[in-house]
Amino acid sequence: MIATDYLDLLARVLATEGWTARARYDQAPERLHVLSSSLPTIGESIRAKAGVGGVPWFIDSTGDPIAPCHDLPRAVAEIGARLAPDAIAAAVRRAAVAEEDAPSRGLISRLRASLGRM
């Protein structure tokens, strides 16, 4: 498999978990830009690169390893752990603004609606 094959697989799995992934194969190295649907302006760029012994790994934008490419569940969990705090902060900000417009809805309900994944 080549890097784009691994990135395509990762994109499909991320989509099932509610993340948005945009292929950026027109740039070198090829990468996948992963975004939260609740915070589409902040994301993470993921690339695939051979690691120790030639085993391909997903690597983040800072060069840190995420997970081996054959471990998609671990990769998705790690990406989610890295992006979720920003998505939650954005949801809290939106909920606070919405509270001014709809004070009768509970905070938890607004957060769930804002995140769209709970």
MIDREN-938026 format. One record per residue (C-alpha): residue number from 1; residue in three letters; x, z, y. Coordinates in steps of 0.25 Angstrom, whole numbers, plus 5000, padded with zeros to 4 digits. Example, Ala and Ser with C-alpha at 12.3 -4.5 7.8 and 13.67 -1.06 7.14 Angstrom:
<atom n="1" res="Ala" u="5049" w="5031" v="4982"/>
<atom n="2" res="Ser" u="5055" w="5029" v="4996"/>
END
This chain:
<atom n="1" res="Met" u="5000" w="5000" v="5000"/>
<atom n="2" res="Ile" u="5004" w="4998" v="5014"/>
<atom n="3" res="Ala" u="5002" w="5007" v="5026"/>
<atom n="4" res="Thr" u="4989" w="5000" v="5031"/>
<atom n="5" res="Asp" u="4983" w="5002" v="5017"/>
<atom n="6" res="Tyr" u="4985" w="5017" v="5018"/>
<atom n="7" res="Leu" u="4980" w="5018" v="5032"/>
<atom n="8" res="Asp" u="4968" w="5010" v="5028"/>
<atom n="9" res="Leu" u="4965" w="5019" v="5017"/>
<atom n="10" res="Leu" u="4967" w="5031" v="5026"/>
<atom n="11" res="Ala" u="4958" w="5025" v="5036"/>
<atom n="12" res="Arg" u="4946" w="5024" v="5026"/>
<atom n="13" res="Val" u="4948" w="5038" v="5021"/>
<atom n="14" res="Leu" u="4948" w="5043" v="5036"/>
<atom n="15" res="Ala" u="4936" w="5036" v="5039"/>
<atom n="16" res="Thr" u="4928" w="5043" v="5028"/>
<atom n="17" res="Glu" u="4932" w="5056" v="5034"/>
<atom n="18" res="Gly" u="4927" w="5052" v="5048"/>
<atom n="19" res="Trp" u="4940" w="5047" v="5055"/>
<atom n="20" res="Thr" u="4942" w="5034" v="5062"/>
<atom n="21" res="Ala" u="4955" w="5026" v="5058"/>
<atom n="22" res="Arg" u="4960" w="5014" v="5065"/>
<atom n="23" res="Ala" u="4970" w="5005" v="5059"/>
<atom n="24" res="Arg" u="4982" w="5002" v="5068"/>
<atom n="25" res="Tyr" u="4989" w="4992" v="5060"/>
<atom n="26" res="Asp" u="4993" w="4983" v="5071"/>
<atom n="27" res="Gln" u="5003" w="4993" v="5075"/>
<atom n="28" res="Ala" u="5016" w="4997" v="5068"/>
<atom n="29" res="Pro" u="5016" w="5006" v="5060"/>
<atom n="30" res="Glu" u="5001" w="5003" v="5055"/>
<atom n="31" res="Arg" u="4993" w="5016" v="5057"/>
<atom n="32" res="Leu" u="4979" w="5021" v="5057"/>
<atom n="33" res="His" u="4973" w="5028" v="5069"/>
<atom n="34" res="Val" u="4964" w="5039" v="5065"/>
<atom n="35" res="Leu" u="4954" w="5045" v="5074"/>
<atom n="36" res="Ser" u="4942" w="5055" v="5074"/>
<atom n="37" res="Ser" u="4929" w="5049" v="5077"/>
<atom n="38" res="Ser" u="4926" w="5061" v="5086"/>
<atom n="39" res="Leu" u="4940" w="5059" v="5093"/>
<atom n="40" res="Pro" u="4943" w="5044" v="5093"/>
<atom n="41" res="Thr" u="4954" w="5045" v="5104"/>
<atom n="42" res="Ile" u="4963" w="5054" v="5096"/>
<atom n="43" res="Gly" u="4969" w="5050" v="5082"/>
<atom n="44" res="Glu" u="4981" w="5049" v="5073"/>
<atom n="45" res="Ser" u="4989" w="5037" v="5069"/>
<atom n="46" res="Ile" u="4992" w="5037" v="5054"/>
<atom n="47" res="Arg" u="5002" w="5028" v="5047"/>
<atom n="48" res="Ala" u="5007" w="5026" v="5033"/>
<atom n="49" res="Lys" u="5022" w="5027" v="5030"/>
<atom n="50" res="Ala" u="5030" w="5028" v="5018"/>
<atom n="51" res="Gly" u="5035" w="5043" v="5016"/>
<atom n="52" res="Val" u="5044" w="5050" v="5006"/>
<atom n="53" res="Gly" u="5046" w="5041" v="4993"/>
<atom n="54" res="Gly" u="5038" w="5030" v="5000"/>
<atom n="55" res="Val" u="5025" w="5037" v="4999"/>
<atom n="56" res="Pro" u="5016" w="5032" v="5011"/>
<atom n="57" res="Trp" u="5011" w="5043" v="5020"/>
<atom n="58" res="Phe" u="5001" w="5043" v="5032"/>
<atom n="59" res="Ile" u="5009" w="5047" v="5044"/>
<atom n="60" res="Asp" u="5003" w="5052" v="5058"/>
<atom n="61" res="Ser" u="5007" w="5047" v="5072"/>
<atom n="62" res="Thr" u="5018" w="5057" v="5073"/>
<atom n="63" res="Gly" u="5024" w="5053" v="5060"/>
<atom n="64" res="Asp" u="5019" w="5065" v="5052"/>
<atom n="65" res="Pro" u="5015" w="5063" v="5038"/>
<atom n="66" res="Ile" u="5000" w="5065" v="5035"/>
<atom n="67" res="Ala" u="4998" w="5062" v="5020"/>
<atom n="68" res="Pro" u="5003" w="5052" v="5009"/>
<atom n="69" res="Cys" u="4995" w="5039" v="5010"/>
<atom n="70" res="His" u="4989" w="5042" v="4996"/>
<atom n="71" res="Asp" u="4983" w="5055" v="5000"/>
<atom n="72" res="Leu" u="4972" w="5050" v="5009"/>
<atom n="73" res="Pro" u="4964" w="5063" v="5009"/>
<atom n="74" res="Arg" u="4976" w="5071" v="5014"/>
<atom n="75" res="Ala" u="4979" w="5061" v="5025"/>
<atom n="76" res="Val" u="4964" w="5061" v="5030"/>
<atom n="77" res="Ala" u="4964" w="5076" v="5030"/>
<atom n="78" res="Glu" u="4977" w="5077" v="5037"/>
<atom n="79" res="Ile" u="4973" w="5067" v="5048"/>
<atom n="80" res="Gly" u="4960" w="5074" v="5049"/>
<atom n="81" res="Ala" u="4967" w="5087" v="5051"/>
<atom n="82" res="Arg" u="4976" w="5081" v="5062"/>
<atom n="83" res="Leu" u="4964" w="5074" v="5070"/>
<atom n="84" res="Ala" u="4953" w="5084" v="5068"/>
<atom n="85" res="Pro" u="4957" w="5095" v="5078"/>
<atom n="86" res="Asp" u="4957" w="5084" v="5089"/>
<atom n="87" res="Ala" u="4943" w="5079" v="5084"/>
<atom n="88" res="Ile" u="4938" w="5093" v="5084"/>
<atom n="89" res="Ala" u="4943" w="5096" v="5098"/>
<atom n="90" res="Ala" u="4936" w="5083" v="5103"/>
<atom n="91" res="Ala" u="4923" w="5087" v="5096"/>
<atom n="92" res="Val" u="4923" w="5101" v="5103"/>
<atom n="93" res="Arg" u="4925" w="5094" v="5116"/>
<atom n="94" res="Arg" u="4914" w="5085" v="5114"/>
<atom n="95" res="Ala" u="4905" w="5096" v="5109"/>
<atom n="96" res="Ala" u="4908" w="5104" v="5121"/>
<atom n="97" res="Val" u="4904" w="5093" v="5130"/>
<atom n="98" res="Ala" u="4892" w="5091" v="5122"/>
<atom n="99" res="Glu" u="4888" w="5105" v="5123"/>
<atom n="100" res="Glu" u="4885" w="5103" v="5138"/>
<atom n="101" res="Asp" u="4876" w="5091" v="5134"/>
<atom n="102" res="Ala" u="4869" w="5098" v="5122"/>
<atom n="103" res="Pro" u="4871" w="5113" v="5123"/>
<atom n="104" res="Ser" u="4860" w="5116" v="5112"/>
<atom n="105" res="Arg" u="4869" w="5109" v="5100"/>
<atom n="106" res="Gly" u="4879" w="5119" v="5094"/>
<atom n="107" res="Leu" u="4894" w="5117" v="5095"/>
<atom n="108" res="Ile" u="4896" w="5115" v="5080"/>
<atom n="109" res="Ser" u="4885" w="5104" v="5080"/>
<atom n="110" res="Arg" u="4891" w="5097" v="5091"/>
<atom n="111" res="Leu" u="4905" w="5098" v="5085"/>
<atom n="112" res="Arg" u="4900" w="5092" v="5072"/>
<atom n="113" res="Ala" u="4893" w="5081" v="5079"/>
<atom n="114" res="Ser" u="4905" w="5078" v="5088"/>
<atom n="115" res="Leu" u="4915" w="5077" v="5076"/>
<atom n="116" res="Gly" u="4905" w="5069" v="5068"/>
<atom n="117" res="Arg" u="4912" w="5073" v="5055"/>
<atom n="118" res="Met" u="4906" w="5087" v="5051"/>
END
